[in-house]
Amino acid sequence: MKEIYINHIASLMGLKAWQVENCAAMFEEGDTIPFISRYRKEKTGGMDDASVAELKHWVDAFAEMEKRKETVLKTIAEAGALSEELRTKIEDCVSSTELEDIYLPFRPKRRTRATVAKELGLEPLADAMWRIRLRNPREEARKFVKPGKVEDADAALAGARDIISERLSETAVIRENLRVIFRARRVVSKATKKAVGPEADKYRSYFSWSMPLDRIPAHNLLAILRAEDEGFLSISIDADPERCGKKMYYDFCQMQGYPSGELAEQIHEAVDDSFKRLLEPSISSEVLREAKAKADVESIRVFGENLRQLLLGAPVGQKRTMAVDPGFRNGCKIACLDERGGLLYHTIIFPHPPQNEKVKSLMAVQDMLEKYNIEAVAIGNGTASRETGEFFKKVELPKDCKVWTVSEDGASIYSASEVGREEFPDEDVTVRGAVSIGRRLMDPLAELVKIDPKNLGIGQYQHDVDQALLKEKLDNTVEACVNSVGVNLNTASPYLLRYVAGIGPQLAANIVAYRSENGGFASRAELKKVPRLGAKAFEQCAGFLRVKGAANPLDDSAVHPESYFVVDKMARDLGVSVKELVGNAEMCSKLVAERYVEGETGLPTVNDIIKELAKPGLDPREAASDFAFADDIHELEDLKIGMELPGIVTNITAFGAFVDIGLHDNGLLHVSQLGPRGTDPSKVLKLHQQLRVRVLGVDLDRRRISLGLVKS
């Protein structure tokens, strides 16, 4: 990677150049983000997975810029305009905006007023005016009159001004100075004639609205841009044409000199035309795109953090589970699952109106609880969830068996997906949906990786943001979560395995096939027998895979096989076996990390090994805790101002958090209720966090609930 890019990324991220250079080299060698952040801390200076992922984003971005530079250089060279000075200027670019500004005058164009003027032979006149070499432009213009083409001096001057207008619009310094002005101005939105009806009503607060561009919150900007796209708003930036024109004229004079007399008038006309016809729409669009790109990054960051919290939700573990997909008319779909999420039995009960088969349903549930030794009950949080929860309060549950409410978001997507059909080809979508609800309770991470994150109900304008950047962020988040927890090599589904560092879909399928044929893996080393799983893939994935009951206890830990020799040495120094050392925190406390630093094994790696030996395979996720909504709240009309209620955070956005208080409609806990201006809700709250809220307002017509946070 070129030094200019390395230094720029280092400056951008607040890193040392050697950290960027090392990471770039490891990416080039095929190392993955989880592997680098977990097992190459000496080379990264201890960067976490989020920082390594961001660095990779920039490495990839500059690789694309390098390709773009090749295209730019080739095009300019073919036009015969590539000087050494211009080549150097292009090669030294680290800004895509600057690169495109340099390229703009040379980029192939569609037919414009300037190209028409050039075809009429007016470019020499424009050149003389541009270079301030004329005292009397009108007299010079008469030399370019051509009957039938250029009728008089006025026509010649108009054509020359068109050429000058285009040159002004393609001048890098002028464009950048206008960007500075536009970025500091207000964005103004106004309702269009189409802005009537319920679809437009949600944008009503923006029908006559303005705010400085650099102060617009991400969600506001994305909202007005969506409304503009739907035809409900017109958006503009209130840049002052007179001020912009003066700045453009000054920039021209700084470059070319100060014209006088009639020539000055001609240049002023060209400046005004260039701004109104070419630069104002162009710079407005650029600056709005730039602002949207920043809003995209912020929204995607919030989405990624929500996804991380969702995937790392507390699992109840391997318990025999009764999963309930609640409903009224169509009944409650029930699936009984074994400890590993395998389907044992399914049926439908009708405890609610209109059937009201309460006794029959109660007896059926009681029978299933006993027959399948159920240890946990998962109820989806959709329609009839509260009523189904009330029904289960009448059920005599086995000892230590608890009832949990589980998010249904995305369950219907899974049930109709190719993954759902592959897992349960003989069952219909209702059964698959119930199974997914139950498995989410047992292990949210293992189940939710099967569903596109955009369908999990945790985003903010996810369909409006940069889709490539969103996918990159979400893929990195899923990968980071899976590898931080670790994966059981002998039980993980292929959909979970594919997110393990270095594996992917094909190797995941090969691992499962090998597992089926050979009765599971006895060790990590046996992975090398899997078809197409070579040395590099083994290096990347081995540390994140767990083999329960392996002869070598390190195979069920986060210690990488490349470091087993370090643990062997530690055990010898303590006079014990590796088995005796693993999991013995007291013994691990006697180890002096510095004694084991040698070669490529640095102090960060040794410290990680000792920490892991003390608590091998520790799951970073919290333990699951049960929860209950207020018993006396069933309808929106039951809410009263000032009520304090238990709630669960279901989604976090830049403007606040949505909280489930047991009704069909979630309440909004606005960011203003969470702290001082500028508070980031994702730093204050967590997804699925249990809290107490106070009812601040209820809008029955729009079914909106305003909430405040009750401090604990």
C-alpha positions in Angstrom: 0.0 0.0 0.0 1.3 3.5 -0.9 2.8 5.6 1.8 0.4 8.5 1.2 -2.6 6.2 1.9 -1.0 4.7 5.0 -0.2 8.2 6.5 -3.7 9.5 5.6 -5.5 6.5 7.2 -3.2 6.8 10.3 -4.1 10.5 10.6 -7.8 9.8 10.0 -8.1 7.1 12.6 -5.5 8.4 15.1 -3.2 5.5 14.6 0.6 5.1 14.1 1.7 4.5 10.5 3.1 1.1 11.5 -0.3 -0.1 12.7 -1.9 0.7 9.4 1.0 -0.8 7.4 0.9 -4.0 9.4 -2.8 -4.4 9.0 -2.7 -3.6 5.3 -0.1 -6.3 4.9 -2.1 -8.9 6.8 -5.2 -8.1 4.7 -3.1 -8.7 1.7 -2.0 -12.1 3.1 -5.7 -13.1 3.5 -6.0 -12.6 7.3 -9.5 -11.9 8.6 -10.7 -9.1 10.9 -11.5 -11.4 13.9 -8.2 -13.2 13.5 -6.1 -10.0 13.3 -7.9 -8.4 16.3 -7.7 -11.5 18.5 -4.4 -13.2 17.6 -2.2 -10.5 16.1 -2.3 -7.8 18.8 1.5 -7.3 18.7 1.1 -6.2 15.1 -1.9 -4.0 15.6 -1.0 -2.4 18.9 -4.1 -3.9 20.5 -6.7 -2.6 18.0 -10.2 -4.1 18.6 -12.3 -5.7 15.8 -14.3 -2.5 15.2 -11.1 -0.5 14.5 -9.6 -3.2 12.4 -12.8 -3.4 10.4 -12.8 0.4 9.9 -9.2 0.3 8.8 -10.0 -2.4 6.3 -12.8 -0.2 4.9 -10.3 2.5 4.2 -7.7 0.1 2.8 -10.4 -1.2 0.3 -11.5 2.4 -0.4 -8.0 3.5 -1.4 -7.5 0.4 -3.5 -10.6 1.5 -5.4 -9.2 5.0 -5.6 -6.0 3.7 -7.1 -8.0 2.0 -9.8 -9.9 5.2 -10.4 -6.6 7.1 -10.7 -5.5 4.7 -13.4 -8.6 5.4 -15.4 -8.2 9.2 -14.9 -4.6 9.1 -16.0 -5.3 7.0 -19.0 -8.1 9.3 -20.2 -6.1 12.5 -19.8 -3.0 10.9 -21.4 -5.1 9.8 -24.4 -6.4 13.4 -24.7 -2.7 14.5 -24.9 -3.1 16.7 -21.8 -1.1 14.8 -19.2 1.8 16.8 -17.8 4.2 15.5 -15.1 2.8 18.2 -12.8 -0.7 17.0 -13.4 0.3 13.3 -13.0 1.9 14.1 -9.6 -1.1 16.0 -8.5 -3.4 13.1 -9.3 -1.1 10.5 -7.8 -0.9 12.5 -4.5 -4.7 12.7 -4.1 -6.2 11.1 -1.0 -9.6 12.8 -1.5 -12.1 11.4 -4.1 -13.7 14.8 -4.4 -10.3 16.4 -5.2 -9.6 13.7 -7.7 -12.9 14.2 -9.5 -12.4 18.0 -9.5 -9.0 17.6 -11.2 -10.5 15.2 -13.7 -13.6 17.2 -14.4 -12.2 19.4 -17.3 -10.9 16.3 -19.1 -13.9 14.0 -18.5 -15.8 13.1 -21.7 -19.0 15.2 -21.8 -22.4 15.1 -23.4 -23.1 17.9 -25.8 -23.4 21.3 -23.9 -23.7 24.9 -24.7 -19.9 25.2 -24.4 -19.2 22.4 -26.8 -21.6 24.0 -29.3 -19.7 27.2 -29.0 -16.4 25.4 -29.5 -17.8 23.8 -32.7 -18.6 27.3 -33.9 -15.0 28.2 -33.5 -15.4 30.5 -30.6 -12.8 29.0 -28.2 -10.0 31.4 -29.3 -12.2 34.3 -28.3 -13.0 32.6 -25.0 -9.3 31.9 -24.4 -8.4 35.6 -25.0 -11.1 36.7 -22.6 -10.2 34.0 -20.0 -6.5 35.1 -20.1 -7.4 38.9 -19.8 -5.8 39.6 -23.2 -8.5 41.8 -24.6 -9.2 45.5 -24.1 -12.2 45.5 -26.3 -13.9 42.1 -26.4 -16.8 43.3 -28.6 -14.4 44.5 -31.3 -12.5 41.1 -31.1 -15.9 39.3 -31.2 -16.7 40.8 -34.7 -13.8 38.7 -36.1 -15.8 35.5 -35.2 -19.0 36.5 -37.0 -20.1 33.8 -39.5 -23.3 34.3 -41.4 -25.7 31.4 -40.7 -23.7 30.3 -37.7 -22.6 33.3 -35.6 -24.8 36.1 -36.7 -23.2 39.0 -34.8 -20.8 40.1 -32.1 -23.4 39.6 -29.4 -23.8 35.9 -30.4 -20.0 35.5 -30.5 -19.7 36.9 -27.0 -22.6 34.7 -25.7 -20.8 31.6 -27.1 -17.5 32.7 -25.5 -19.3 33.3 -22.1 -20.7 29.7 -22.4 -17.2 28.4 -22.7 -16.0 30.5 -19.8 -19.0 29.5 -17.6 -18.2 25.8 -18.1 -14.5 26.4 -17.3 -15.5 28.3 -14.1 -17.7 25.3 -13.1 -14.8 22.9 -13.7 -12.2 24.9 -11.7 -11.3 23.0 -8.6 -10.6 26.0 -6.3 -13.9 27.6 -7.2 -15.9 24.4 -6.6 -14.2 23.8 -3.2 -14.7 27.4 -2.0 -18.4 27.1 -3.0 -18.7 23.9 -1.1 -17.4 25.6 2.0 -20.1 28.3 1.6 -22.9 25.8 1.0 -21.9 23.5 3.9 -22.5 26.5 6.3 -25.9 27.4 4.9 -29.4 26.2 5.8 -31.3 23.4 4.1 -34.9 24.5 3.3 -37.7 22.1 2.7 -41.2 23.0 1.4 -44.3 20.9 0.7 -45.1 20.2 -2.9 -48.5 20.0 -4.5 -48.4 16.3 -4.1 -48.1 16.6 -0.3 -51.6 15.6 0.6 -53.1 12.5 2.2 -51.9 10.1 4.9 -48.7 9.1 3.1 -47.5 12.8 3.2 -48.8 13.4 6.8 -45.8 11.7 8.4 -43.6 14.4 6.8 -45.9 17.3 7.9 -43.3 18.7 10.3 -41.0 19.3 7.3 -43.6 21.1 5.1 -42.0 24.5 6.0 -38.7 23.7 7.7 -35.1 24.8 7.7 -31.9 24.0 9.6 -28.2 24.6 9.1 -26.8 21.7 7.1 -24.0 21.0 9.5 -26.5 20.7 12.4 -29.1 18.5 10.9 -29.4 15.2 12.8 -29.0 12.1 10.7 -32.6 10.9 11.0 -33.9 14.4 10.0 -31.8 14.5 6.9 -32.7 11.0 5.8 -36.4 11.8 6.4 -36.4 14.9 4.2 -34.4 13.2 1.5 -36.9 10.3 1.5 -39.8 12.7 1.3 -38.2 14.5 -1.6 -37.7 11.2 -3.3 -41.4 10.4 -2.8 -42.3 13.8 -4.2 -43.7 15.3 -1.0 -41.0 17.9 -0.5 -38.7 20.2 -2.5 -35.3 20.8 -0.9 -32.8 23.5 -1.5 -29.8 25.1 0.2 -30.2 28.9 0.8 -26.8 29.9 -0.5 -26.7 33.7 -1.4 -26.1 34.0 -5.2 -24.6 37.4 -4.8 -22.0 36.3 -2.2 -21.2 33.2 -4.2 -20.8 35.2 -7.4 -18.4 37.7 -5.7 -16.3 34.7 -4.3 -16.2 33.1 -7.8 -15.2 36.4 -9.4 -12.5 36.9 -6.8 -11.1 33.4 -7.4 -11.1 34.0 -11.1 -9.1 37.3 -10.6 -6.6 35.5 -8.3 -5.9 33.0 -11.0 -6.1 35.1 -14.2 -5.8 38.7 -13.2 -8.2 41.6 -12.9 -10.2 42.5 -16.0 -11.5 46.0 -16.6 -14.2 47.8 -18.6 -16.4 45.8 -20.9 -14.3 42.6 -20.3 -15.0 42.8 -16.6 -18.7 43.0 -17.5 -18.5 39.9 -19.7 -16.7 37.9 -17.0 -19.3 39.0 -14.4 -22.0 37.7 -16.8 -20.2 34.4 -17.2 -19.8 34.1 -13.5 -23.5 34.7 -12.8 -24.5 32.2 -15.5 -22.0 29.6 -14.3 -23.4 29.8 -10.8 -27.1 29.7 -11.6 -27.0 27.3 -14.4 -24.1 24.9 -13.6 -22.6 25.3 -10.1 -25.6 25.9 -7.8 -27.4 22.7 -8.8 -24.1 20.8 -8.9 -22.7 22.0 -5.6 -26.1 21.7 -3.9 -26.3 18.0 -5.0 -22.7 17.3 -4.0 -23.0 18.9 -0.5 -26.3 17.1 0.1 -24.7 13.8 -1.0 -21.8 14.5 1.3 -24.1 15.2 4.2 -26.2 12.1 3.4 -23.0 10.0 3.4 -22.3 11.2 7.0 -25.9 10.5 8.0 -25.6 7.1 6.4 -22.5 6.4 8.5 -24.2 7.5 11.7 -27.4 5.5 11.0 -25.4 2.4 10.0 -23.3 2.8 13.2 -26.5 2.8 15.3 -27.9 -0.2 13.3 -24.6 -2.1 13.8 -24.6 -1.4 17.5 -28.3 -2.6 17.8 -27.4 -5.7 15.8 -24.4 -6.5 18.1 -26.6 -6.2 21.2 -29.3 -8.3 19.6 -26.9 -11.1 18.6 -25.2 -11.1 21.9 -28.5 -11.3 23.8 -28.6 -13.5 26.8 -29.2 -17.2 25.9 -31.1 -19.5 28.3 -28.9 -22.3 27.0 -29.7 -25.9 25.9 -33.1 -26.4 27.5 -36.0 -28.4 26.2 -38.2 -25.6 25.0 -41.9 -25.0 24.2 -42.1 -22.3 21.5 -45.4 -20.5 21.1 -46.3 -18.3 18.1 -49.4 -16.6 19.5 -52.5 -15.7 17.6 -56.3 -15.2 17.9 -58.4 -16.5 15.1 -55.7 -18.8 13.7 -54.7 -20.1 17.1 -51.4 -20.4 18.9 -48.8 -22.5 17.0 -46.8 -24.6 19.4 -43.4 -26.3 18.7 -41.7 -28.5 21.3 -37.9 -28.6 20.9 -35.1 -30.7 22.3 -32.0 -29.3 24.0 -30.4 -28.7 20.6 -33.4 -27.1 19.0 -34.6 -30.2 17.2 -38.3 -30.3 16.5 -40.1 -33.0 18.7 -43.7 -32.1 18.1 -46.0 -29.4 16.9 -49.7 -28.5 17.2 -52.1 -25.6 17.4 -54.3 -24.6 20.3 -57.2 -22.0 20.4 -57.3 -20.5 23.9 -58.5 -17.1 22.7 -61.6 -15.7 20.9 -63.3 -16.5 18.7 -62.9 -20.2 19.6 -62.2 -19.8 23.3 -61.1 -23.4 23.8 -59.4 -22.6 27.1 -59.9 -25.9 28.9 -58.9 -28.0 25.9 -55.9 -25.8 25.3 -54.8 -26.0 28.9 -55.0 -29.8 29.0 -53.0 -30.0 25.7 -50.3 -27.7 27.0 -50.1 -29.5 30.3 -49.7 -32.8 28.5 -46.9 -31.5 26.3 -45.0 -30.0 29.2 -44.9 -33.3 30.9 -44.4 -35.5 27.8 -41.5 -33.6 26.4 -39.9 -32.6 29.8 -40.1 -28.9 28.9 -37.7 -26.6 30.8 -38.5 -23.2 29.3 -41.4 -21.6 27.4 -40.9 -19.0 24.7 -43.8 -16.8 23.6 -43.5 -14.5 20.5 -44.2 -10.9 21.2 -46.6 -10.3 18.3 -50.4 -10.4 18.1 -52.0 -12.0 21.2 -48.7 -12.2 23.0 -50.0 -10.6 26.2 -53.2 -12.7 26.2 -51.1 -15.9 25.7 -48.8 -14.9 28.5 -51.9 -14.5 30.8 -53.1 -18.0 29.6 -49.8 -19.6 30.6 -50.1 -18.1 34.1 -52.9 -20.7 34.6 -50.6 -23.5 33.5 -48.9 -25.6 36.1 -45.3 -25.3 35.0 -42.6 -27.8 35.8 -40.1 -26.8 38.6 -37.7 -24.1 37.5 -39.5 -23.7 34.1 -40.0 -20.1 33.2 -42.0 -18.2 30.6 -40.1 -15.8 28.3 -41.3 -13.2 25.8 -39.2 -13.4 22.6 -39.1 -10.9 19.7 -40.8 -12.3 16.6 -39.1 -9.8 14.2 -37.9 -11.7 11.1 -39.4 -15.0 12.2 -41.8 -14.9 9.2 -38.9 -14.1 6.9 -37.0 -17.1 8.2 -40.0 -19.4 7.9 -40.4 -18.6 4.2 -36.7 -18.5 3.4 -34.5 -21.0 1.7 -32.8 -21.7 5.0 -36.1 -22.5 6.6 -37.1 -24.8 3.8 -33.8 -26.6 4.0 -34.1 -27.2 7.7 -37.8 -28.2 7.7 -38.7 -29.2 4.2 -41.8 -31.1 5.4 -43.2 -28.4 7.7 -45.2 -25.3 6.8 -44.2 -21.7 7.5 -46.2 -21.6 10.8 -44.2 -24.4 12.3 -40.9 -23.0 11.1 -41.8 -19.6 12.6 -42.6 -21.2 16.0 -39.3 -23.2 15.9 -37.4 -20.0 15.2 -39.0 -18.3 18.3 -37.9 -21.1 20.5 -34.4 -21.3 19.2 -34.0 -17.6 19.7 -34.6 -18.1 23.4 -32.1 -20.9 23.6 -29.3 -19.2 21.6 -30.2 -15.8 19.9 -26.9 -15.7 18.0 -27.1 -19.2 16.5 -30.7 -18.5 15.2 -30.5 -14.9 14.2 -27.6 -15.3 11.8 -30.0 -17.1 9.5 -32.0 -13.9 9.0 -31.0 -10.8 7.0 -30.3 -8.2 9.7 -32.5 -5.7 7.8 -35.5 -7.8 8.7 -34.9 -7.8 12.5 -36.7 -4.6 13.3 -33.7 -2.8 14.7 -32.8 -0.3 11.9 -33.2 3.4 11.3 -33.9 4.3 7.6 -32.0 1.1 6.6 -33.5 1.1 3.1 -32.4 4.7 2.5 -28.7 4.4 3.5 -25.8 3.3 1.3 -26.6 -0.4 0.9 -23.0 -1.5 0.2 -21.8 0.2 3.3 -24.7 -1.2 5.4 -23.9 -4.7 4.2 -20.3 -4.3 5.0 -21.0 -3.0 8.5 -23.6 -5.7 9.3 -21.5 -8.5 7.9 -18.6 -7.3 10.1 -20.9 -7.1 13.1 -22.3 -10.6 12.7 -18.8 -12.0 12.1 -17.4 -10.2 15.2 -20.2 -11.5 17.4 -19.9 -15.1 16.3 -16.2 -15.1 16.8 -16.3 -13.4 20.1 -18.6 -16.1 21.5 -16.9 -19.0 19.8 -18.7 -21.9 18.0 -19.1 -25.5 18.9 -17.6 -27.4 16.0 -19.7 -30.5 16.5 -23.1 -28.9 16.9 -23.1 -25.6 15.0 -25.3 -25.2 11.9 -23.7 -24.4 8.6 -25.4 -21.0 8.8 -23.4 -20.2 12.0 -20.2 -21.8 10.8 -20.0 -19.7 7.7 -19.4 -16.6 9.9 -16.4 -18.1 11.6 -13.2 -16.4 10.5 -11.8 -18.0 7.3 -14.7 -20.4 6.7 -17.5 -19.1 4.5 -20.5 -21.0 3.0 -18.6 -23.7 1.1 -16.2 -24.7 3.9 -19.1 -24.6 6.3 -21.0 -27.2 4.2 -17.8 -29.3 3.9 -17.4 -29.3 7.7 -21.0 -30.4 8.3 -20.6 -33.1 5.6 -17.4 -34.4 7.2 -19.1 -34.3 10.6 -22.0 -36.3 9.4 -19.8 -38.9 7.7 -17.3 -39.3 10.6 -19.4 -38.8 13.7 -18.0 -35.5 14.7 -14.5 -34.0 15.4 -12.3 -35.3 18.1 -9.9 -32.4 17.9 -9.2 -29.1 16.2 -6.4 -30.7 14.2 -8.9 -33.0 12.6 -10.2 -30.0 10.7 -7.3 -30.3 8.4 -9.0 -33.4 7.0 -12.0 -31.5 5.8 -11.9 -31.2 1.9 -10.5 -27.8 0.7 -9.8 -26.5 4.3 -6.1 -25.6 3.8 -3.5 -24.3 6.2 -4.6 -20.6 5.8 -8.2 -21.4 6.6 -7.2 -23.5 9.6 -5.0 -20.7 10.9 -7.9 -18.2 10.6 -10.7 -20.4 12.1 -9.2 -22.8 14.6 -9.1 -20.4 17.6 -12.8 -19.6 17.3 -14.0 -23.2 17.1 -14.6 -25.3 20.2 -14.4 -29.1 20.5 -16.2 -30.2 23.7 -14.6 -33.2 25.5 -11.5 -33.2 23.3 -8.4 -35.0 24.6 -6.6 -31.7 24.7 -8.6 -29.2 26.8 -7.1 -26.3 24.9 -9.3 -27.4 21.9 -12.3 -26.1 24.0 -10.7 -22.7 24.6 -9.8 -19.5 22.8 -6.1 -20.4 22.9 -5.0 -20.7 19.3 -3.3 -24.0 18.3 -0.2 -21.9 17.3 0.2 -21.1 21.0 -0.3 -24.5 22.5 3.5 -24.8 23.0 3.4 -21.7 25.3 0.8 -23.4 27.5 2.9 -26.6 27.5 5.8 -24.6 28.8 3.6 -22.9 31.5 2.4 -26.3 32.7 6.0 -27.6 32.9 7.1 -24.6 34.9 4.3 -25.2 37.4 5.0 -28.9 37.5 1.4 -29.8 36.4 -0.2 -31.2 33.3 -2.1 -29.0 30.8 -5.4 -30.5 32.0 -4.6 -29.5 35.6 -3.7 -26.0 34.5 -6.7 -25.2 32.3 -9.5 -23.7 34.4 -7.4 -23.4 37.6 -7.5 -19.6 38.2 -5.3 -19.9 41.4 -2.6 -21.7 39.5 -2.8 -19.2 36.6 -2.3 -16.3 39.0 1.2 -17.6 39.7 2.3 -17.3 36.0 4.6 -14.4 35.2 3.6 -13.3 31.6 7.0 -11.8 30.8 8.7 -15.2 31.1 6.9 -16.5 28.0 7.5 -13.6 25.6 9.7 -14.8 22.8 9.8 -14.6 19.0 6.4 -13.6 17.6 4.7 -14.3 20.9 4.4 -10.9 22.5 3.1 -9.8 25.9 -0.5 -9.1 24.7 -0.8 -12.7 23.4 0.7 -14.2 26.6 -1.7 -12.1 28.8 -4.7 -13.3 26.6 -3.5 -16.9 27.1 -3.3 -16.6 30.8 -6.7 -14.9 31.0 -8.2 -17.6 28.9 -6.6 -20.5 30.9 -8.2 -19.1 34.1 -11.7 -19.1 32.5 -11.6 -21.2 29.4 -14.4 -20.8 26.8 -16.1 -18.1 28.9 -19.2 -16.9 27.1 -19.2 -13.1 27.0 -23.0 -12.9 27.0 -25.0 -12.1 30.1 -27.2 -14.6 31.7 -30.9 -14.4 30.7 -33.3 -12.8 33.2 -37.1 -13.1 33.2 -39.5 -10.1 32.9 -43.2 -9.3 33.3 -45.3 -6.4 31.9 -47.7 -4.5 34.2 -50.8 -6.7 34.8 -53.3 -3.9 34.5 -52.3 -2.5 31.1 -53.8 -4.1 28.1 -55.0 -1.3 25.8 -53.8 2.1 24.9 -56.8 3.6 26.7 -55.5 2.0 30.0 -52.6 4.4 30.0 -52.6 7.5 32.2 -50.2 10.4 32.4 -47.6 9.8 35.1 -48.0 6.0 35.2 -44.7 4.1 35.9 -44.4 0.9 34.0 -41.8 -1.9 33.3 -40.6 -2.0 29.7 -38.1 -3.5 27.3 -36.1 -1.6 24.7 -36.9 -2.9 21.3 -35.1 -0.5 19.0 -32.5 2.3 19.4 -32.3 5.2 17.0 -30.4 8.5 16.9 -33.6 10.3 18.2 -34.4 7.9 21.1 -35.5 4.4 21.8 -38.7 2.5 21.3 -39.9 0.6 24.4 -42.4 -2.3 24.6 -44.7 -1.8 27.6 -46.9 -4.7 26.7 -49.2 -3.1 24.1 -49.5 -3.4 20.4 -47.8 0.0 20.0 -44.4 0.7 21.4 -43.7 3.9 23.2 -41.0 6.4 22.3 -38.4 7.4 24.9 -37.1 10.5 23.2 -33.4 11.4 23.3 -34.2 14.5 25.3 -35.3 12.2 28.2 -32.0 10.4 28.3 -29.6 13.2 29.1 -28.2 16.6 28.0 -28.3 17.8 24.4 -26.0 15.6 22.2 -26.6 12.4 24.2 -26.2 9.3 22.1 -29.0 6.9 23.0 -26.9 3.8 22.0 -24.4 4.8 24.7 -27.1 5.1 27.4 -29.4 2.1 26.6 -29.0 -1.4 25.3 -31.3 -3.4 23.1 -33.7 -5.6 25.1 -32.7 -3.7 28.3 -35.3 -3.9 31.0 -36.2 -0.6 32.5 -39.0 1.5 34.1 -40.6 4.3 32.2 -43.1 7.0 33.0 -46.0 7.8 30.6 -45.6 11.5 29.5 -48.2 11.6 26.8 -50.8 9.4 24.9 -52.1 10.3 21.4 -55.0 8.0 20.8 -55.7 9.2 17.3 -52.1 8.6 16.0 -51.5 5.8 18.6 -48.4 7.4 19.9 -47.0 7.0 23.4 -44.4 9.4 24.8 -42.3 8.0 27.7 -39.7 9.3 30.2 -37.0 7.3 31.9 -37.5 6.5 35.6 -34.0 6.7 37.2 -33.2 3.6 39.2 
